[in-house]
């Protein structure tokens, strides 16, 4: 079996989280490699395209925290959400990603 890797994994973003305060996967987090300087313009949308969360920049000591499953102090509904982000790589290039995340309770 030959395995060819065409691109290094420079980030990992889970596709499901469960903000139920059980200590497991309670936050929607992103995990970045050293190939990324920062994440900016991080947005989460509901299934109708409404903007629910905007984080202008994630870098440095911000940890990997992005979303705890709350919207304006209330628990968000169970469902599938869309997110997009721009990644600034250490070589100065940018990459834009669009993905889905499922919220369970």
Buried (B, 14 or more C-beta within 10 A) or exposed (E): EEEEEEEEEBBEBBEEBBBEEEEEBBBBBBEBEEEBBBBBBBBBBBEEEEEBBEBEEBEEEEEBEBBBBEBEEEEBEEEEBBBEBBBBBEEEEEEEBEEEBBBEE
